Each structure stands twice: as structure tokens, then as C-alpha cells.
């Protein structure tokens, strides 16, 4: 038979409440008693009944994470950062993928809420924020991560995407590029912000952000490599063709480089390429990829810490916005002259 908390309590001559508090490191219990209880718990290999504990405390010690896909390494890094930040607090992470499908995303959110998660972190694929009101009505703390809705006030953890676009484009300009194209993502806030940064940099340097040099793809993460490949093929047919391209994310940039190399051109001598996301394997590509570091692991960790603070709050605090600063990680794909590689 499974060992129960009341068995531990009877064995040690204490109450079940004392055992419960000791296992939660409650300050009401002395260190000596906590040590006795923990030692006996270890000896008997006692496993707390999470369902029973949830009925008593009203908390499941789980946080739900919904991301657009589990293929793009960026969101894998985010999930790792989130899980790492929660582990020491004995919280678990339940992850769902929407596959960039708004209907699947809503279904995933509803399923996580039905599991009574204590907080919800969402990188949304929705085109507007109307769904947020339904989640907020259930009083489960909600954090938007990476993508947000300017018209809706709620907790948000992300990167300054306009600055990311500005930095990427100015890096290409500093490399001597002048006909700079932009392959942007779908209609989400990250794509819109990076496109604004691109246009701002081009205008600031007196360069023409030509309409045919901006291509919008309908998928941004799950099949970004294919989107980048197709978009780059279109750009290669232009006359004159671009001498550089800023891609919405790293998979998109990898697809673009494949199209360039397949056409018999060289990266970066003929066309320089920069991505966004700084995925771990970017430096191991045939042409190591310059990218904008979005600090994906830190994004997840900050979202996790914010979620814990919202769960512990006595009353709902004002929505918090946490913006991390992006930075360029230069590699060979934009280096027309030898530079020291920074990893």
C-alpha cells in the first residue's frame, strides 16, 4: 500500500498538519522537527498526493505554457528557462503547442484551465486579444510572452522588437549593404515591431525600403525555414536583387541562405543574411548565422518568476511589462571582411 501523510504523522507522533507544513518548509515548524519528518519521508519513499494537496491548498503547483510550436528551438529555450525557474519552488510546467493555429491555441488554453493550472503563460498566435477577457474572468494569472496585443493591458514578458529590427538593419548597413530586403513574419506583434525597426533604420540612413523588398509570410515559426526559402526565391528574381536580407527569425534566415546558395550565390559576399532569435546551432551552420539575441532562456525565467509572484499576490496587481534588450551576435553571414566571432 502507498504510504500516506497520516502514516508518517502517526509514526512520528505528530499531526498531519505538522507533516504538511514541514514538507512545505513552513516557518511555524522547528528545523529539528522538519529534519525528523524529512528523514522519515525519505526512508519510506513517501510521494505526496498532488490531487489531495490541491484540494486542500486550492493550488496544483503547475503552470501552463502555450507556444506556437515545439520545432523552433527558440521556444524550446524559453520552455527550459521557465521550467528551470519553477523547479526550485516545486512547480511543474505543462506545455502545449498551438501549431500557429488560433483554434488549437484556444483549445489548449481551455484544457490547461480545466486542469486548474495556477498560472498561464502564452505566446499567442491570435490576431487580436479578445480571448484574454475570457481567461481573466477565471482569475487565473495570465502572462503574454514574446507576443502581445497593444490594445489589451495584461502582463507581458518579451523583447523590444522594434529595437531588434533596428539593430539588425543597422548592422547590415554598417557592413556596407544598401539594397536591404526584409522577410517578415505573420500578423503578430513581433513581426510588426521588427518591420517598424527595419523601416526606421532604412529611413534614418536615407535608404529606400522598397515595397517589393518586403515580403510577408503567413507562417513565422513552425515552418519558418520553408517560408524563408520561398521568399528568398522571389527576392532573387528582382532586378536589381537585394544585397542583404533581414529575416524575421533564424529558421527563416536558414531557408533564405539555402535559396541563395542553391542559386550559386555566396553568403555574405553576394547577399548578407541576418536572423533573429540566436538559436544554439546558428554558429554551426555551413555559413554561421549572424542573429539578434532575444535572450530566450531569460525570457522564460522572467516569465516564471513573474508567474510565481502573481500566484502569491494577495490581490491582483497592476499588469507588469518586462522588456529585455536585444543585441547583435555577429557571425560570418554578414561579415564581408574578417571579424572576431562572438558566440
N, C-alpha and C positions, 0 to 999 in steps of 0.2 A: 504493500500500500504506500501511496505517496505520503511523505512527511508533511504535516500541516503546521501552521504557525502555532496553533494551540498546543500541539505536541511539544514544540520547543519550549513554550511557556511553562507547561506542566513539568517538564523535565528539569527546568532550572528554578522552579518555584517562583515565577514572576507572572504578571498578567500578559495577555496577548497584546494589550495596548503598549506595554513596555517593549515587547519584542518588535512590534511595528515601528515604534518611534526610534528604537535603536538602529534598525535597518535603514531608516531614513536619516540617520545622524542628527536626530532632534536634540537641541540643547538641553531639554528637560532631563535627559538621561545621562548619568555619570559615565565618564570614559571607562571606568572599571567594568561597569555593567555592560556597556556596549561591547567591550572586548570579550567578556564571557559569552554573550549572545552570538557574536560573530564567529567565535571559535567553534561553538556548538553547531551553528548553521553550516559551517564548512565541513565539520566531521560527519554530519548527517546528509550532506549534499542537498540541503533544502533549496527548493526552487519556488520563489514567491508566485502565487496565483495572480497573474496580472488582471484577470477579469474581476476577481473578488476585490482586489485593491482599487480598481477603477470604480466599482460600485460604492466603496467607502469614501474615496477621496474626490470622486467626480472627475478624475483625470486618468487618461490612458497612457500617459508618458510617450506618446507618439506624435510626430509632426509630419504632415503630408507635404510632399513636393511634387508639383506637376510641371513638366518641361516639354518643349516642343518635340524633342526626340532624344533617343539614347544612343544614336550613332555618332553625332557630332561630339568630339572629345571635350569641347568647351563645357557642355552641360554635365559630363562625367566628372570634370574637375570641380564644378560648382557643387554637385551632389556630395563629393568626397569632403569638401570644405564644410558643408552643412553637417554631415554626419559626424565628422571629427569634433566639431564644436559642441555637439549634443551628447556625445558618448560619455564624457566625464560626469554629466548630470543625469545619467541613466535614462536618457531619452532615445527612442528609436526613430528612424526615418523610413517612411513608406513612400516609394517613388512610383509615379505613373507617367506614361508618355502619351501626349495627345496626337503625335504624328502630324503636327501642324493642322489638325482638323478641329475647328471650333466646336462641333457637336461632340466629338470624342473627348475634348477637354472638359466640357460641361458634365459629361457622364462621369469622368474620372473624379472631378471635384465632388459631385454628389455621392459617389461611392466612398470617398475619403471622409466626407462629413458623416455618412451613415456609420462609419467605423469609429466615429466620435474622436477624431484627432483633436489634439489640444490647440493646434495652430496650423495654418495652411500657407505654404509658400508657392507662388505660381509665376512662371514665366509664360505669359499668356499669348495665345495665337488669335484671340478675338480681335475683331475690328473696332469694337467700342467697349466701354466699360459698364454696360447696363447690368451685366451678371453680378457685378460687385455688390450691388444693393441687396440681392438675394442672399449672398453669403454673409454680409454684415448683419442681416436681420437675425441670423442664428447666433450671433455674438461669439463666433469663433474668430480669434485674431487672424487677420489676413495680411500677408506681405507680398506685394508685387516685386518680382525680382527680374532684373535685366530689361524688361519691357514694362512700360507704364501707359497710363491714359491721362493726358494733360488736363482733361475736363473733370477728372474724378480725384478727390482728395482721399488718399489712403496711404498706408505705409509702403515705402519703396526703397529698395537697395539696388543700385546699379552703377553705371559708369557715365560720365559726361560724354554722350555720344557725339554731340556737335564738335566738342574738342577733339575727339578721336578722329573724325573726318578731317578736321582742320590740320591736325598733326600729320596724318597720312599724306594728304595732298601737298603740304608744305615740304615734307621730306622728299617727295618726288620732284618738286620744283627745285629744291636745293641740289638735287642730283643732276640738274640740267635739263629736265623734261619740260616740255611746253604744250604738247598735244595730249593732255591727260584725260582719259576716259574714266567713267565710274560705273561699275556694275553694282547696282543697289539691290537690296533685298525686298521682301514683300511689304505690304502696307501695315507695318508695325512701327512703334516709336523708335526703335534702334536704327532702322533703315532711314527713317525720316531725319533723325538727328545727324547721322553720318553724311547724308546727302546735303544737308544745310552747311555742315562744316566744309565739305568739298567745294560747294559754290562760293562760300565766303573766302576760302583760300584763293580760288581762281580769280575772284573779283579783286581781292587785296593786291594781287600781283599783276593785275591788268591782263589776265589771260581769259580767253573765251571758253566758257563752259557750254560748248555746242550741244544742242538738243540730241543730235544723233550719237553723241559721245556718252549719253546717259541711258543705260538700259535697265529697266526694272524686271526682275524675275519674280515669279509668283511663289516660289519656294525659296526659303532662305537657309535652312539648317539641315533638314533631313536629306535632301538631295542637292545640296549646295554645289557639290563638285560638278554634277551634270549641268546645273544652271550656269555655272561659270564657264564651262566648256562651250555650251551653245551660244552664250552671249559674246564670248571672245571671238567665235567664228564670225558672228555678224560684224564685230568691230574690225576684223581683219579684211573685210570686203570693202571698207571705206577708203576713199582716196581724197586726201592723204589719210593714212591709218594712224592711230594713236601711237605715241612713243612711250606711253606709260598707262597703267590702269590701276585704280584703287578699287579693291574688291570688298564687298560687304562683310565677308568673313573668310577665314582661312580655307575651308573646303572650296568655296567659290574661287579663291585665288589659285588653288591647286588645279582646278578644272581649267582655268584660264591659261595657266602655264602649259598644261598638256596640249591645248589647242595651238598655242604659239610654237611650241617645239615640233608638233606634228606638221605645221606649215613650213618647217625648215628655217624658222627664225630663231634668234638667240635671246635668252633672258640673262642679263638685262640689256645687253648691247643694243638690240633692236627695240625691245619693249621691256621696260621695267615693271615689276609687279609688287604690290604691297597688299597684304591681307589684314584681317582684324580678328583677334582672339588669342594669338600666340600659343597655339596648341603645342603640346610637348614635342611632337615629332617634326615640327616645322624645320628644325635645323638639320634633320637627317634626309631631307628630300634631295633629289638629283641636283636641283638648284635650291640651296637653303633659302627659306622664305622670310623676307622682312615682314614684320607684323606689328600691329598695335596690341600691346599687352593690356588686357582688361582685368587682370588680377582675378581670374576666375575662382581660384581657391579661396581667396579672401572674401570675394562676393558671397560665397556660400557660408563662410564662417560668420560674417557680419549679419547675414540673414538669420542664422541660427541663434546668435546672441540676442538679436532684437526679438525673435520669437519667444525666447525664454523670459525676457523682461516683460513682454506683453501678457504672457500667461500668468506671471506673478503679480501683475499690477492690480491694486485694489479696485480701481475704476479705469475705464478705457481712456488712455492718454491721447493727446493730440497726435495726429498722424506724423510719423517721422520720415524724413528723406535722407538717405545716406548715399552720397555720390563719391565714388573713388576716381582718382585721377589716372587717365590712360597715359601710356608712354610708348615711344617708338623703340622697337628692338631691331636694329639694322642687321641685315644679313646680305648674302650675295645677290638676291633677286633684284636689288635696287642699287647695287654698287658697281658703277661704271669705272671706278678706279679702286684699287685695293684699299680696304679699310679694316681696322681691327674688328673682329666679330665679337659681339656681345651676346652672351647666352643667358 
